[in-house]
Amino acid sequence: MDDRNKLLHDWTEQLLAAFEIDGTDVDIDAVLGLAGKAAHGVVRPAAPLTTFVVGYAAGLAVGSGQADEQLAMRSAMAVADALCARAAAEGSPE
């Protein structure tokens, strides 16, 4: 693991501990990939907004009993990924 990946892994672990959700599986590469698609397919500030909304939507699905953690996250990521692809196909304003 290189320094950047270690830093991201450690930061993620600190965040999970701070929110008392230790042990939650976070696919850092998938989150960063989605952020990249949003940044390049929509507009750069869409990256943090997209990842926030995906996490929020997944959390709501889990909290309401609609899905388990893995399914909720995969589903929310898939919706956002499709929207990013559509935005990129339509042309980014940047």
Phi, psi and omega in degrees: 000126180282173185301318181296313180296322178296317179299314179295319178297313180297318180297317179298317178298320177296317179298313180299318179295317181297326180267005178058042176233037177309146177088354177290133181279119178243119177273090185302317181298320179293318179296315179294323177297316178295318178300319178296318178296319179293318181295320184269331183270337182246274176198149188312313181294351177290340183300302180293326179295317180297313181292325177296311183295322177299312179297320179295314180298317179296317178299319177296319180297318179292313182298329181271357179083011181287332183201159173281173186303312184295314181295317180299316181290316178300317181294314180296319178296320181296318178298312180295321179298316179296319178294321177296318179297318179296316179298319180294321179293327180281344179102125179284143179289347180274000000 
